[in-house]
Amino acid sequence: MASNIAQNYPYSSESEEERAVVVARTLASKDGLADRVKAESIQADREPRWWVWKCTTPGCPGLLHSVGLARNARAVYTLCDTCAQTFLR
């Protein structure tokens, strides 16, 4: 997980249904990722729309999707749909 909390602007937004599908697919793509996300975040309230950000990993064309709230910081916990890295927003 990135150690800094980014203060950049969102790239786009997505519906709850779109977010849930992408997050589920990404969590299933890497062994242990779902357990890590569960340990490092708490579930956020259900929202009709969620912000999406560009991934900050060099060379990664992915998007960051909200997965919940970080346990150890006041930030949205996000997951990249391409490189499966987690970030705080």
N, CA, C and O atoms as CSV, one atom per row, in Angstrom:
chain,resi,resn,atom,element,x,y,z
A,1,MET,N,N,0.843,-1.168,0.000
A,1,MET,CA,C,0.000,0.000,0.000
A,1,MET,C,C,0.888,1.231,0.000
A,1,MET,O,O,1.908,1.271,0.689
A,2,ALA,N,N,0.510,2.208,-0.753
A,2,ALA,CA,C,1.261,3.462,-0.786
A,2,ALA,C,C,1.222,4.111,0.595
A,2,ALA,O,O,0.198,4.079,1.277
A,3,SER,N,N,2.336,4.695,0.994
A,3,SER,CA,C,2.404,5.267,2.336
A,3,SER,C,C,1.806,6.667,2.423
A,3,SER,O,O,1.517,7.150,3.517
A,4,ASN,N,N,1.622,7.310,1.299
A,4,ASN,CA,C,1.062,8.658,1.343
A,4,ASN,C,C,-0.392,8.642,0.885
A,4,ASN,O,O,-0.812,7.776,0.118
A,5,ILE,N,N,-1.135,9.602,1.365
A,5,ILE,CA,C,-2.524,9.732,0.963
A,5,ILE,C,C,-2.582,10.795,-0.122
A,5,ILE,O,O,-2.256,11.959,0.112
A,6,ALA,N,N,-3.000,10.382,-1.306
A,6,ALA,CA,C,-3.004,11.284,-2.449
A,6,ALA,C,C,-4.089,12.343,-2.313
A,6,ALA,O,O,-5.158,12.091,-1.758
A,7,GLN,N,N,-3.802,13.507,-2.818
A,7,GLN,CA,C,-4.754,14.603,-2.788
A,7,GLN,C,C,-5.137,15.015,-4.204
A,7,GLN,O,O,-5.461,16.178,-4.445
A,8,ASN,N,N,-5.103,14.074,-5.141
A,8,ASN,CA,C,-5.414,14.413,-6.519
A,8,ASN,C,C,-6.910,14.315,-6.790
A,8,ASN,O,O,-7.669,13.789,-5.976
A,9,TYR,N,N,-7.318,14.829,-7.945
A,9,TYR,CA,C,-8.714,14.844,-8.313
A,9,TYR,C,C,-9.122,13.524,-8.955
A,9,TYR,O,O,-8.309,12.881,-9.618
A,10,PRO,N,N,-10.372,13.117,-8.764
A,10,PRO,CA,C,-10.854,11.887,-9.391
A,10,PRO,C,C,-10.811,11.984,-10.911
A,10,PRO,O,O,-10.891,13.073,-11.480
A,11,TYR,N,N,-10.685,10.836,-11.553
A,11,TYR,CA,C,-10.653,10.742,-13.007
A,11,TYR,C,C,-12.070,10.636,-13.564
A,11,TYR,O,O,-12.394,11.238,-14.587
A,12,SER,N,N,-12.900,9.869,-12.882
A,12,SER,CA,C,-14.248,9.602,-13.350
A,12,SER,C,C,-15.075,9.085,-12.176
A,12,SER,O,O,-14.649,9.170,-11.024
A,13,SER,N,N,-16.233,8.560,-12.468
A,13,SER,CA,C,-17.039,7.908,-11.437
A,13,SER,C,C,-17.681,6.669,-12.042
A,13,SER,O,O,-17.701,6.494,-13.260
A,14,GLU,N,N,-18.209,5.805,-11.163
A,14,GLU,CA,C,-18.843,4.575,-11.621
A,14,GLU,C,C,-19.988,4.241,-10.666
A,14,GLU,O,O,-20.014,4.694,-9.521
A,15,SER,N,N,-20.916,3.453,-11.151
A,15,SER,CA,C,-22.040,3.049,-10.316
A,15,SER,C,C,-21.578,1.991,-9.315
A,15,SER,O,O,-20.510,1.397,-9.470
A,16,GLU,N,N,-22.392,1.767,-8.293
A,16,GLU,CA,C,-22.101,0.727,-7.298
A,16,GLU,C,C,-21.971,-0.638,-7.976
A,16,GLU,O,O,-21.093,-1.424,-7.620
A,17,GLU,N,N,-22.827,-0.921,-8.937
A,17,GLU,CA,C,-22.799,-2.210,-9.626
A,17,GLU,C,C,-21.509,-2.373,-10.440
A,17,GLU,O,O,-20.887,-3.435,-10.410
A,18,GLU,N,N,-21.111,-1.328,-11.163
A,18,GLU,CA,C,-19.860,-1.379,-11.935
A,18,GLU,C,C,-18.668,-1.588,-11.008
A,18,GLU,O,O,-17.790,-2.404,-11.288
A,19,ARG,N,N,-18.643,-0.849,-9.909
A,19,ARG,CA,C,-17.545,-0.946,-8.948
A,19,ARG,C,C,-17.455,-2.356,-8.366
A,19,ARG,O,O,-16.367,-2.927,-8.284
A,20,ALA,N,N,-18.583,-2.910,-7.968
A,20,ALA,CA,C,-18.596,-4.237,-7.350
A,20,ALA,C,C,-18.064,-5.315,-8.292
A,20,ALA,O,O,-17.332,-6.207,-7.860
A,21,VAL,N,N,-18.421,-5.242,-9.563
A,21,VAL,CA,C,-17.956,-6.228,-10.547
A,21,VAL,C,C,-16.443,-6.138,-10.730
A,21,VAL,O,O,-15.756,-7.159,-10.716
A,22,VAL,N,N,-15.923,-4.932,-10.901
A,22,VAL,CA,C,-14.484,-4.742,-11.113
A,22,VAL,C,C,-13.686,-5.161,-9.881
A,22,VAL,O,O,-12.659,-5.828,-10.004
A,23,VAL,N,N,-14.151,-4.775,-8.706
A,23,VAL,CA,C,-13.444,-5.122,-7.472
A,23,VAL,C,C,-13.431,-6.636,-7.275
A,23,VAL,O,O,-12.388,-7.203,-6.949
A,24,ALA,N,N,-14.562,-7.295,-7.467
A,24,ALA,CA,C,-14.624,-8.754,-7.305
A,24,ALA,C,C,-13.679,-9.458,-8.275
A,24,ALA,O,O,-12.980,-10.396,-7.891
A,25,ARG,N,N,-13.654,-9.013,-9.521
A,25,ARG,CA,C,-12.767,-9.619,-10.527
A,25,ARG,C,C,-11.299,-9.408,-10.152
A,25,ARG,O,O,-10.489,-10.325,-10.285
A,26,THR,N,N,-10.953,-8.212,-9.687
A,26,THR,CA,C,-9.566,-7.916,-9.321
A,26,THR,C,C,-9.147,-8.693,-8.087
A,26,THR,O,O,-8.029,-9.206,-8.041
A,27,LEU,N,N,-10.012,-8.795,-7.082
A,27,LEU,CA,C,-9.685,-9.544,-5.869
A,27,LEU,C,C,-9.450,-11.025,-6.182
A,27,LEU,O,O,-8.608,-11.667,-5.554
A,28,ALA,N,N,-10.187,-11.561,-7.145
A,28,ALA,CA,C,-10.039,-12.969,-7.521
A,28,ALA,C,C,-8.803,-13.224,-8.381
A,28,ALA,O,O,-8.404,-14.374,-8.564
A,29,SER,N,N,-8.195,-12.161,-8.911
A,29,SER,CA,C,-7.076,-12.319,-9.845
A,29,SER,C,C,-5.741,-12.629,-9.184
A,29,SER,O,O,-4.808,-13.051,-9.866
A,30,LYS,N,N,-5.627,-12.431,-7.882
A,30,LYS,CA,C,-4.333,-12.596,-7.209
A,30,LYS,C,C,-4.542,-13.279,-5.863
A,30,LYS,O,O,-5.341,-12.821,-5.046
A,31,ASP,N,N,-3.821,-14.376,-5.635
A,31,ASP,CA,C,-3.938,-15.109,-4.374
A,31,ASP,C,C,-3.603,-14.223,-3.186
A,31,ASP,O,O,-2.596,-13.515,-3.196
A,32,GLY,N,N,-4.444,-14.264,-2.168
A,32,GLY,CA,C,-4.207,-13.524,-0.942
A,32,GLY,C,C,-4.627,-12.067,-0.970
A,32,GLY,O,O,-4.628,-11.405,0.067
A,33,LEU,N,N,-4.979,-11.562,-2.130
A,33,LEU,CA,C,-5.339,-10.142,-2.239
A,33,LEU,C,C,-6.621,-9.828,-1.465
A,33,LEU,O,O,-6.693,-8.806,-0.782
A,34,ALA,N,N,-7.612,-10.675,-1.562
A,34,ALA,CA,C,-8.870,-10.432,-0.852
A,34,ALA,C,C,-8.637,-10.405,0.659
A,34,ALA,O,O,-9.219,-9.576,1.358
A,35,ASP,N,N,-7.795,-11.299,1.165
A,35,ASP,CA,C,-7.493,-11.318,2.604
A,35,ASP,C,C,-6.753,-10.054,3.021
A,35,ASP,O,O,-7.022,-9.499,4.087
A,36,ARG,N,N,-5.829,-9.598,2.192
A,36,ARG,CA,C,-5.073,-8.379,2.490
A,36,ARG,C,C,-5.993,-7.165,2.543
A,36,ARG,O,O,-5.916,-6.357,3.468
A,37,VAL,N,N,-6.859,-7.046,1.548
A,37,VAL,CA,C,-7.793,-5.922,1.500
A,37,VAL,C,C,-8.716,-5.955,2.715
A,37,VAL,O,O,-8.995,-4.916,3.315
A,38,LYS,N,N,-9.187,-7.142,3.075
A,38,LYS,CA,C,-10.072,-7.284,4.240
A,38,LYS,C,C,-9.357,-6.885,5.531
A,38,LYS,O,O,-9.967,-6.285,6.416
A,39,ALA,N,N,-8.068,-7.213,5.644
A,39,ALA,CA,C,-7.301,-6.881,6.842
A,39,ALA,C,C,-6.967,-5.394,6.940
A,39,ALA,O,O,-6.855,-4.856,8.042
A,40,GLU,N,N,-6.809,-4.726,5.796
A,40,GLU,CA,C,-6.364,-3.334,5.783
A,40,GLU,C,C,-7.484,-2.311,5.633
A,40,GLU,O,O,-7.235,-1.108,5.720
A,41,SER,N,N,-8.712,-2.769,5.410
A,41,SER,CA,C,-9.808,-1.820,5.194
A,41,SER,C,C,-11.082,-2.284,5.878
A,41,SER,O,O,-11.213,-3.439,6.284
A,42,ILE,N,N,-12.015,-1.350,5.993
A,42,ILE,CA,C,-13.345,-1.665,6.484
A,42,ILE,C,C,-14.336,-1.281,5.398
A,42,ILE,O,O,-14.061,-0.413,4.570
A,43,GLN,N,N,-15.471,-1.924,5.407
A,43,GLN,CA,C,-16.469,-1.672,4.380
A,43,GLN,C,C,-17.051,-0.275,4.536
A,43,GLN,O,O,-17.376,0.152,5.644
A,44,ALA,N,N,-17.177,0.422,3.438
A,44,ALA,CA,C,-17.786,1.758,3.428
A,44,ALA,C,C,-19.291,1.617,3.242
A,44,ALA,O,O,-19.783,0.569,2.822
A,45,ASP,N,N,-20.001,2.667,3.554
A,45,ASP,CA,C,-21.440,2.670,3.309
A,45,ASP,C,C,-21.702,2.519,1.817
A,45,ASP,O,O,-20.905,2.958,0.988
A,46,ARG,N,N,-22.802,1.907,1.492
A,46,ARG,CA,C,-23.167,1.730,0.083
A,46,ARG,C,C,-23.551,3.088,-0.507
A,46,ARG,O,O,-24.366,3.815,0.062
A,47,GLU,N,N,-22.965,3.415,-1.633
A,47,GLU,CA,C,-23.213,4.681,-2.317
A,47,GLU,C,C,-23.729,4.395,-3.726
A,47,GLU,O,O,-23.412,3.346,-4.286
A,48,PRO,N,N,-24.514,5.295,-4.311
A,48,PRO,CA,C,-24.984,5.070,-5.682
A,48,PRO,C,C,-23.869,5.264,-6.718
A,48,PRO,O,O,-23.881,4.615,-7.765
A,49,ARG,N,N,-22.906,6.154,-6.434
A,49,ARG,CA,C,-21.781,6.412,-7.347
A,49,ARG,C,C,-20.507,6.498,-6.540
A,49,ARG,O,O,-20.505,6.945,-5.393
A,50,TRP,N,N,-19.410,6.058,-7.162
A,50,TRP,CA,C,-18.086,6.057,-6.530
A,50,TRP,C,C,-17.087,6.747,-7.447
A,50,TRP,O,O,-17.195,6.657,-8.670
A,51,TRP,N,N,-16.113,7.435,-6.857
A,51,TRP,CA,C,-15.042,8.055,-7.633
A,51,TRP,C,C,-14.060,6.996,-8.115
A,51,TRP,O,O,-13.873,5.961,-7.476
A,52,VAL,N,N,-13.444,7.273,-9.244
A,52,VAL,CA,C,-12.405,6.423,-9.837
A,52,VAL,C,C,-11.214,7.322,-10.126
A,52,VAL,O,O,-11.385,8.441,-10.608
A,53,TRP,N,N,-9.989,6.838,-9.831
A,53,TRP,CA,C,-8.760,7.594,-10.081
A,53,TRP,C,C,-7.853,6.819,-11.017
A,53,TRP,O,O,-7.999,5.605,-11.161
A,54,LYS,N,N,-6.921,7.507,-11.654
A,54,LYS,CA,C,-5.880,6.859,-12.460
A,54,LYS,C,C,-4.870,6.227,-11.507
A,54,LYS,O,O,-4.553,6.803,-10.467
A,55,CYS,N,N,-4.370,5.059,-11.855
A,55,CYS,CA,C,-3.346,4.401,-11.046
A,55,CYS,C,C,-2.046,5.200,-11.134
A,55,CYS,O,O,-1.680,5.691,-12.202
A,56,THR,N,N,-1.356,5.323,-10.007
A,56,THR,CA,C,-0.118,6.099,-9.967
A,56,THR,C,C,1.131,5.233,-10.118
A,56,THR,O,O,2.247,5.751,-10.060
A,57,THR,N,N,0.963,3.932,-10.310
A,57,THR,CA,C,2.104,3.055,-10.539
A,57,THR,C,C,2.693,3.380,-11.914
A,57,THR,O,O,1.964,3.382,-12.906
A,58,PRO,N,N,4.003,3.654,-11.989
A,58,PRO,CA,C,4.609,3.992,-13.278
A,58,PRO,C,C,4.327,2.922,-14.348
A,58,PRO,O,O,4.570,1.734,-14.136
A,59,GLY,N,N,3.816,3.365,-15.481
A,59,GLY,CA,C,3.556,2.477,-16.608
A,59,GLY,C,C,2.249,1.713,-16.534
A,59,GLY,O,O,1.908,1.001,-17.478
A,60,CYS,N,N,1.514,1.835,-15.457
A,60,CYS,CA,C,0.248,1.103,-15.319
A,60,CYS,C,C,-0.897,1.947,-15.882
A,60,CYS,O,O,-1.082,3.093,-15.473
A,61,PRO,N,N,-1.664,1.384,-16.818
A,61,PRO,CA,C,-2.794,2.123,-17.388
A,61,PRO,C,C,-4.096,1.942,-16.608
A,61,PRO,O,O,-5.150,2.401,-17.048
A,62,GLY,N,N,-4.030,1.278,-15.458
A,62,GLY,CA,C,-5.230,0.921,-14.704
A,62,GLY,C,C,-5.926,2.066,-14.009
A,62,GLY,O,O,-5.444,3.199,-13.984
A,63,LEU,N,N,-7.078,1.737,-13.443
A,63,LEU,CA,C,-7.884,2.676,-12.681
A,63,LEU,C,C,-8.021,2.184,-11.247
A,63,LEU,O,O,-8.047,0.980,-10.996
A,64,LEU,N,N,-8.108,3.118,-10.314
A,64,LEU,CA,C,-8.257,2.793,-8.902
A,64,LEU,C,C,-9.733,2.856,-8.526
A,64,LEU,O,O,-10.404,3.866,-8.737
A,65,HIS,N,N,-10.220,1.752,-7.965
A,65,HIS,CA,C,-11.618,1.639,-7.573
A,65,HIS,C,C,-11.711,1.581,-6.053
A,65,HIS,O,O,-10.882,0.942,-5.404
A,66,SER,N,N,-12.696,2.234,-5.492
A,66,SER,CA,C,-12.894,2.239,-4.043
A,66,SER,C,C,-13.279,0.850,-3.558
A,66,SER,O,O,-14.159,0.200,-4.123
A,67,VAL,N,N,-12.597,0.399,-2.487
A,67,VAL,CA,C,-12.909,-0.902,-1.897
A,67,VAL,C,C,-13.486,-0.748,-0.495
A,67,VAL,O,O,-14.178,-1.639,-0.003
A,68,GLY,N,N,-13.204,0.364,0.137
A,68,GLY,CA,C,-13.676,0.609,1.491
A,68,GLY,C,C,-12.939,1.790,2.091
A,68,GLY,O,O,-12.472,2.677,1.375
A,69,LEU,N,N,-12.840,1.794,3.406
A,69,LEU,CA,C,-12.114,2.837,4.121
A,69,LEU,C,C,-10.909,2.215,4.800
A,69,LEU,O,O,-10.992,1.101,5.317
A,70,ALA,N,N,-9.797,2.923,4.803
A,70,ALA,CA,C,-8.577,2.413,5.432
A,70,ALA,C,C,-8.783,2.279,6.931
A,70,ALA,O,O,-9.411,3.135,7.554
A,71,ARG,N,N,-8.257,1.208,7.512
A,71,ARG,CA,C,-8.372,0.996,8.953
A,71,ARG,C,C,-7.499,1.966,9.745
A,71,ARG,O,O,-7.862,2.375,10.848
A,72,ASN,N,N,-6.345,2.335,9.179
A,72,ASN,CA,C,-5.370,3.119,9.939
A,72,ASN,C,C,-5.266,4.581,9.519
A,72,ASN,O,O,-4.359,5.279,9.972
A,73,ALA,N,N,-6.162,5.060,8.673
A,73,ALA,CA,C,-6.107,6.458,8.223
A,73,ALA,C,C,-7.502,6.886,7.781
A,73,ALA,O,O,-8.359,6.054,7.483
A,74,ARG,N,N,-7.707,8.172,7.745
A,74,ARG,CA,C,-8.975,8.695,7.228
A,74,ARG,C,C,-8.847,8.850,5.728
A,74,ARG,O,O,-8.571,9.938,5.223
A,75,ALA,N,N,-9.049,7.760,5.027
A,75,ALA,CA,C,-8.880,7.776,3.581
A,75,ALA,C,C,-9.693,6.655,2.945
A,75,ALA,O,O,-10.036,5.667,3.593
A,76,VAL,N,N,-9.989,6.830,1.680
A,76,VAL,CA,C,-10.639,5.773,0.904
A,76,VAL,C,C,-9.555,4.787,0.496
A,76,VAL,O,O,-8.496,5.188,0.013
A,77,TYR,N,N,-9.814,3.520,0.686
A,77,TYR,CA,C,-8.887,2.445,0.324
A,77,TYR,C,C,-9.247,2.026,-1.097
A,77,TYR,O,O,-10.391,1.653,-1.360
A,78,THR,N,N,-8.290,2.081,-2.010
A,78,THR,CA,C,-8.566,1.792,-3.413
A,78,THR,C,C,-7.708,0.642,-3.929
A,78,THR,O,O,-6.670,0.312,-3.357
A,79,LEU,N,N,-8.166,0.046,-5.019
A,79,LEU,CA,C,-7.512,-1.102,-5.633
A,79,LEU,C,C,-7.416,-0.866,-7.132
A,79,LEU,O,O,-8.397,-0.490,-7.773
A,80,CYS,N,N,-6.218,-1.089,-7.694
A,80,CYS,CA,C,-6.025,-0.929,-9.137
A,80,CYS,C,C,-6.550,-2.165,-9.858
A,80,CYS,O,O,-6.242,-3.293,-9.473
A,81,ASP,N,N,-7.338,-1.950,-10.898
A,81,ASP,CA,C,-7.910,-3.060,-11.655
A,81,ASP,C,C,-6.908,-3.734,-12.585
A,81,ASP,O,O,-7.223,-4.767,-13.176
A,82,THR,N,N,-5.707,-3.174,-12.729
A,82,THR,CA,C,-4.710,-3.736,-13.630
A,82,THR,C,C,-3.523,-4.344,-12.882
A,82,THR,O,O,-3.193,-5.511,-13.093
A,83,CYS,N,N,-2.883,-3.567,-12.014
A,83,CYS,CA,C,-1.688,-4.067,-11.314
A,83,CYS,C,C,-2.013,-4.624,-9.923
A,83,CYS,O,O,-1.124,-5.157,-9.259
A,84,ALA,N,N,-3.258,-4.512,-9.475
A,84,ALA,CA,C,-3.739,-5.038,-8.196
A,84,ALA,C,C,-3.009,-4.435,-6.988
A,84,ALA,O,O,-2.946,-5.064,-5.932
A,85,GLN,N,N,-2.463,-3.228,-7.132
A,85,GLN,CA,C,-1.859,-2.525,-6.006
A,85,GLN,C,C,-2.952,-1.769,-5.257
A,85,GLN,O,O,-3.981,-1.416,-5.835
A,86,THR,N,N,-2.722,-1.522,-3.965
A,86,THR,CA,C,-3.697,-0.769,-3.179
A,86,THR,C,C,-3.128,0.605,-2.846
A,86,THR,O,O,-1.917,0.776,-2.708
A,87,PHE,N,N,-4.017,1.570,-2.721
A,87,PHE,CA,C,-3.631,2.948,-2.453
A,87,PHE,C,C,-4.655,3.591,-1.544
A,87,PHE,O,O,-5.788,3.121,-1.437
A,88,LEU,N,N,-4.253,4.666,-0.890
A,88,LEU,CA,C,-5.170,5.482,-0.105
A,88,LEU,C,C,-5.461,6.753,-0.889
A,88,LEU,O,O,-4.556,7.341,-1.481
A,89,ARG,N,N,-6.698,7.170,-0.896
A,89,ARG,CA,C,-7.107,8.393,-1.588
A,89,ARG,C,C,-7.794,9.302,-0.623
A,89,ARG,O,O,-8.221,10.393,-1.000
